[in-house]
Each structure stands twice: as C-alpha cells, then as structure tokens.
C-alpha cells in the first residue's frame, strides 16, 4: 500500500521507472489494487476510503480480525504481549544493540557508578580526589590545629587539604581493611549523615562486613550484653558455610564486637569512637579540617561534607575489603586458615561420633554475627602461630564450663587474645 | 554483566581528568581502510570522506554546540533523539542527533569487506519470505520506495514483532525523521507537501465521528514499554551528499542498486529482537496480498 499511494503522489514518472527496472513487469503491479487506467487524483482521494473498506472486508472474511495499525507508532494493538518482563528483555537487547550509536561520548563522571562499580585502591588518583572535592576543608577559623600537617594552604577563606596526604592515608587505611578482612575480622562501616546510607551499605556488602547508618546506640560495645545480647549468632567454617548444632553453646557465649570500625562522620560519632578506644578496637575515620584526628586510629584527611568524596572513600575501602575476603577464601580453599579459630566451642554430637580423636579445633569468627568451626582440619595445615596444645585446651575448657561466672569474666570476650 | 563491570572499573583509571562528556565521531570497523579506499563497490574514498567523515563530524559539532553546558550534555545520542522529538524548541537538536544516529546506523549496516558476499541467514530468509513473499520483492519494494521519495531521507526495514500480521515492514522517513518508537512525533514518514486532510488522517482533526473523523483504534492500544514495538533492522540513506559526488545528479537509482549488494545481513540479523517466548512470530499470517 505504501507503493501505491507513494508512487501516486510522486508522479507518473516513477510508475514508469518502477516498471522498466523490474525484472518481470507484471509482478510488482499485481500487488497494486488499482489499474493504471485509474487517474492519479482519484487514487489519492480514494486511498483512505479504500483502506478502510479493505479492512472491513478482511475483517468480515477472516476468523481473526486483522489488527489495525496505530498511526502514531505504526505498531498494532496485538503487536506485543502485555508481559512487562518480555518487554524489558527486548528493551535491554535493543539498547545494547543500538543504544550507543550516533556518536561516541567521552568518558565522564556518572554518579551511580560510584555506588555500583566503586573505584579500587589502585584507581585512587589525585585527579579523582580533586574532582570528588576531597580537598575542600572548612573556614580557617573553624580548624583544629592538630590537622595542620594535613593542610596544603588557604584559598577563598577555607583550608585546602593536601591531596597527596589524603591519597597516602587512604591507601594505608585500605591496606588495614584488606588485612582485617583477610584475617576474617568483623568490619563495621558507620555513616550516619544524610545520604551516606547507600555508600555505607555498599561498602559493607563488598567487604562482607556490617553497616550502620542510623544512630549508634551508646553502650553497644561497653554494655553489649544488654543491648545486643539477643542478636542471632551462628557458627560457620572456613569456607563461610553454616554449621548447625551449636545453638545451645551459642546461647551462653558473650556478645561479639567488631574488629575494625570505619567511620565516615567522626564528628557526630564521638561516643562510638570512644567505646572502640576503650576496648582496643582500631578505627578508621574521615577527618575534616575541623575534626579531631586523635579520635581515630587511622585518620583519612578529606572532606566529610561532600557525598561524592564519601562515596569514593567508602567505595575504595569496600573494594579493599572485597580483595581481602577473596584472599581469605582462596586460602581456605587450599586448606589454610588465616585466622585464629574460636577456642572454646565443643564439637557437636555428630562430629564427636565421627572423629572422637580429632582435636576440637573450633574457630570463632564473627559473621553476621557468627562463630567459625574448622572442621577436622589437620594441625599441620593451620597457619597460626601460638595455637594451644590439645590437653591444655581441654583443661581450659573444663575450667570454663565449670566456672560459674564464666559469662562475665571481666566483661571481655572469651576469644583468646594474643 | 561481568565484562560490563570490568569495563566500568577500568574506566576510573582511563578517566585521567574526570570531566563532562563531549561527543566524538564514532569509528567504524576497519576505519583506516575505509578512509583510504572507501567502501568497495559503493563509495570511493572521496565520497566516503564527504558522506561519513565530514558529515558525521558536522553533526557531532552541531550536537556539541547544542548540548554543551546544558543538562542534556551527558546523554547518549539515541536518548537525545527520543527526548528532543517531543519538544519543538529543540527541533534543531533533534535534527542533528537523529542524522548522526541514522547516518551511523546506515554505515554500520554496510558490508565493507571487498571479497565477502553477505547473504541473509536462514531464519531471516524465512521471515522475509513470509512477509514479502521473496527477497526480490523486498528489494523491489524497498528500492522503489527510496527512488520515489522526492527529497532526502531514509528508508528503513523495521521489525514490529507482530506475530499475527507480519514482522517486517518498510518505513520511509523524510529528512531527519526517526524510526524509533519513542520519537514518533518526528517520524516524518509522509511527505506532507503531497497530502491534504482527506488523504492523511493526521492532518484532519475535524470531528470525532463521521467521514473526516480520525479512525478509532479501539480498544485504546497500550504501547509496549521501552519503545520495543519498532526495531530498525537496516536502512538506506538517500541524502544527496551520499551519492551525488560519485554517481551524479541522475545516479540515485544506480546508487540504490549498488547499495543492495553491500548490505551486511549479519548485522540485520543481529539487530533483530528475539522474543524470549518460544514460538513467537512463527504463526502463518492468515492473508497475504
């Protein structure tokens, strides 16, 4: 139908051209529903009416009516199902095929990539930090003089943080996070300001740690038994697989504590940082020019007021944790345990019947929170120095179980300290 | 998904100076060869330079001038085409974005390897036979449509995913018109100079019933989401700057016939959208004419 009306409007010459160039002259004309003797003007006037009458005739003859075409998009009402999932699948196919045609866009900043695909420690450059506004400190009158060593200078009334210093401290903090993750430590990411929740949750997801973006409840570490005493715990092995059968023992165990705390806004979390310091928990914090660098163990001098800067830092630390977890699991797959297992978990009944002679080497590692159990791992392969002898451990176990107030032994966790 | 993640992760290192986006001319496969020898069997080196290198650069420059400094700066060209189509104040932006997209689509759909002859795959051939009764008919219809269009434009072969009526259709777009479903405001599939309110319903807004009423498409068709109802598969660029330099003022038909032999049918098959449902589009149409 396109040819008929199109050719009709384009003039008689095109009709002749079409005919002369076709191999069998009658074939294309057979598709047309009017003969050459009809005048062009009549065809133009009748085209719409003929279409409509054709449709009526067809619909009358066929069992299923031919669907009419929507003139806006040339689609038909029966063209696609109402299945949104199918449409989404096709949409994804099409945007992959033709979505980037036309021009090449130069690489540029896309905000969502900081959360979905954050940079790793190797990607940290001064340009990246500068573009993320990490160098912008506060007005000079609000500074904390202890930060003088991190400040490059003054511009437009604010202190400018030296980006080489920022990069160096960020790399150091990333190394700490990676090593703690490699040694199966519990990492807590804290960011309680507006807009930091996604960055914090994403970093914890990458590092297989924990996140907090609401208010820290004071006493969660110093008074942990009261506040977190009812949290669920579980036992996992070196491959992060759940091991059932320890529920009764877990009921009596003390509350778990983080091994590393990363705080993205230390100015609002003094209580958290103080509790960590009281309990020898190392902390990493983003220190602005008005913050106190002594509140944290590993300061990262940067702008804590810029969400983009916070997302870069949280992303980098999350990636470092991810690398550490990968190393830990790779070592576990080879039979090496990179941490000290929990000292006082008795093997469950089924394990005891299977291997009565094997030493009950249990690993306490905090996961969600949880404890780890190294299942019958031969002593020779364990990569930890200072592991106690079997007999000594059994005596200690007896001591512990027989001692009435073992639960509140000086308020510390029973995990062996080095 | 994995490759995409890795590509984006490496992007942090590639982005030496994180900055706002700018458009650049896209490179074709074996671009250096094409610049030196042109497209064998279709365009010589000078014609290719005019049709692609210079013209695409012009479109890119115009697009940059239109978008730099505005909120649309970081959007891809296809997204700009769909966004600008519905805003008459952005008509110039639509024109240049659409021409950039259409032109790149045209050149990407050409078989540029001199010794390789491209043929439609079996599935595609089956679909063509179903919808056009033969490849010859498709060729005839397409070339005649392109030849009959007075003035520049594109002629597209589109897939409409209509299992009941036929998947493939021919769609002409005049000037910088776009076949994309989301940009249907600027489809420009009719030459309005040769229409009156009686011949083209879109020009006739009188009345809600009667002989001049817009035909009622009941039930109100729900457009599929994401603009997936129209999928462009291949196109021919009939703008004069493509063929005039090499083929002369009367050479449009010769150019069209040579273009048909240089179609990359693998790219056509790649552009087709396959429904995840099995058996979609395999039912025989009830009526063929």
Contacts between the chains, C-beta under 8 A, distances in Angstrom:
chain1	res1	chain2	res2	distance
A	2	B	141	7.6
A	2	B	145	6.1
A	2	B	170	6.2
A	2	B	172	7.4
A	3	B	141	6.3
A	3	B	144	6.0
A	3	B	145	6.7
A	3	B	148	7.7
A	5	B	199	7.7
A	6	B	145	6.3
A	6	B	148	5.2
A	6	B	149	7.6
A	6	B	172	7.5
A	7	B	144	7.3
A	7	B	148	5.4
A	9	B	191	7.0
A	9	B	194	4.0
A	9	B	195	7.7
A	10	B	148	4.3
A	10	B	149	7.4
A	10	B	150	5.9
A	10	B	194	7.6
A	14	B	144	7.5
A	14	B	147	6.7
A	14	B	148	4.6
A	17	B	144	8.0
A	17	B	147	6.5
A	17	B	253	7.3
A	18	B	140	7.9
A	18	B	144	4.9
A	18	B	147	7.7
A	18	B	148	7.8
A	21	B	143	7.9
A	21	B	253	7.0
A	22	B	140	5.9
A	23	B	136	7.2
A	27	B	137	7.5
A	27	B	140	7.8
A	28	B	137	7.6
A	28	B	140	5.5
A	28	B	141	7.5
A	28	B	144	7.2
A	31	B	137	8.0
A	31	B	289	7.1
A	44	B	199	5.5
A	45	B	198	6.3
A	45	B	199	7.2
A	47	B	199	6.1
A	48	B	198	6.8
A	48	B	199	6.1
A	48	B	200	7.9
A	48	B	201	6.9
A	52	B	215	6.9
A	58	B	287	6.3
A	62	B	286	5.2
A	62	B	287	6.5
A	63	B	286	7.6
A	64	B	164	6.9
A	64	B	286	6.4
A	66	B	164	7.8
A	66	B	165	6.3
A	66	B	286	7.6
A	66	B	287	6.8
A	67	B	162	7.4
A	67	B	164	6.2
A	67	B	165	6.0
A	68	B	215	7.1
A	68	B	217	5.6
A	70	B	217	5.7
A	70	B	221	5.2
A	71	B	201	6.4
A	71	B	202	6.2
A	72	B	184	5.2
A	73	B	181	4.9
A	73	B	184	4.7
A	73	B	223	6.5
A	73	B	229	6.0
A	73	B	230	6.3
A	74	B	158	7.8
A	74	B	160	6.9
A	74	B	169	7.0
A	74	B	171	6.7
A	74	B	184	7.9
A	74	B	187	7.8
A	74	B	189	7.6
A	74	B	230	6.3
A	75	B	160	6.0
A	75	B	162	7.7
A	75	B	181	6.8
A	75	B	221	7.3
A	75	B	223	7.0
A	75	B	224	7.3
A	75	B	229	3.6
A	75	B	230	6.3
A	76	B	160	7.2
A	76	B	162	5.3
A	76	B	164	7.6
A	76	B	165	6.2
A	76	B	221	7.4
A	77	B	217	6.9
A	77	B	219	6.7
A	77	B	221	3.8
A	77	B	222	7.7
A	78	B	162	6.9
A	78	B	163	8.0
A	78	B	164	5.4
A	78	B	165	7.8
A	79	B	160	5.8
A	79	B	161	5.6
A	79	B	162	4.5
A	79	B	224	7.0
A	79	B	229	5.2
A	80	B	161	5.5
A	80	B	224	4.1
A	80	B	228	6.7
A	80	B	229	5.9
A	81	B	277	7.7
A	82	B	222	6.9
A	84	B	225	6.3
A	86	B	275	6.4
A	86	B	276	6.0
A	86	B	277	6.5
A	87	B	224	4.9
A	87	B	225	4.8
A	87	B	226	5.6
A	87	B	228	5.4
A	88	B	225	7.3
A	88	B	226	6.7
A	89	B	276	5.2
A	90	B	161	7.6
A	90	B	226	7.1
A	90	B	228	4.2
A	90	B	273	4.8
A	90	B	275	6.9
A	91	B	225	7.0
A	91	B	226	3.2
A	91	B	227	7.4
A	91	B	228	5.3
A	93	B	273	5.3
A	93	B	274	7.3
A	94	B	226	7.6
A	94	B	227	7.8
A	94	B	228	6.2
A	94	B	231	6.1
A	94	B	273	5.9
A	95	B	78	7.8
A	97	B	270	6.6
A	97	B	271	5.7
A	98	B	78	6.4
A	98	B	105	7.1
A	98	B	232	7.3
A	98	B	271	7.1
A	99	B	76	6.3
A	99	B	78	5.5
A	99	B	79	7.9
A	100	B	76	5.8
A	100	B	77	8.0
A	100	B	78	7.4
A	101	B	26	7.4
A	101	B	77	6.8
A	101	B	78	6.3
A	101	B	101	5.5
A	101	B	104	4.9
A	101	B	105	5.7
A	101	B	108	7.0
A	102	B	26	7.2
A	102	B	76	7.4
A	102	B	77	3.0
A	102	B	78	6.3
A	102	B	81	7.7
A	102	B	97	6.7
A	102	B	100	4.2
A	102	B	101	3.8
A	102	B	104	5.2
A	103	B	23	3.9
A	103	B	24	6.3
A	103	B	25	7.0
A	103	B	26	6.1
A	103	B	59	7.8
A	103	B	60	5.4
A	103	B	63	6.5
A	103	B	76	7.9
A	103	B	77	4.9
A	103	B	100	5.6
A	103	B	104	7.7
A	104	B	23	7.0
A	104	B	24	4.4
A	104	B	25	7.2
A	104	B	26	4.7
A	104	B	27	7.7
A	105	B	21	4.7
A	105	B	22	7.4
A	105	B	23	6.2
A	105	B	24	7.6
A	105	B	74	7.3
A	105	B	76	6.2
A	106	B	19	7.5
A	106	B	21	5.5
A	106	B	22	5.0
A	106	B	23	7.9
A	106	B	24	6.5
A	107	B	11	5.7
A	107	B	14	5.6
A	107	B	15	4.6
A	107	B	21	8.0
A	108	B	15	7.4
A	108	B	18	7.1
A	108	B	19	6.2
A	108	B	20	5.7
A	108	B	21	3.9
A	108	B	74	5.8
A	109	B	15	7.6
A	109	B	18	4.9
A	109	B	19	7.6
A	109	B	20	7.6
A	110	B	74	7.3
A	113	B	8	5.8
A	113	B	11	7.4
A	116	B	8	7.8
A	117	B	5	5.8
A	117	B	8	4.2
A	117	B	9	5.5
A	117	B	11	8.0
A	119	B	9	7.6
A	119	B	12	4.2
A	120	B	9	6.9
A	120	B	12	7.8
A	122	B	13	7.7
A	123	B	9	7.5
A	123	B	12	3.9
A	123	B	13	5.4
A	125	B	13	7.8
A	125	B	16	7.7
A	127	B	16	6.2
A	127	B	17	5.5
A	127	B	18	6.4
A	128	B	12	6.8
A	128	B	15	7.9
A	128	B	18	6.5
A	131	B	17	7.9
A	131	B	18	4.1
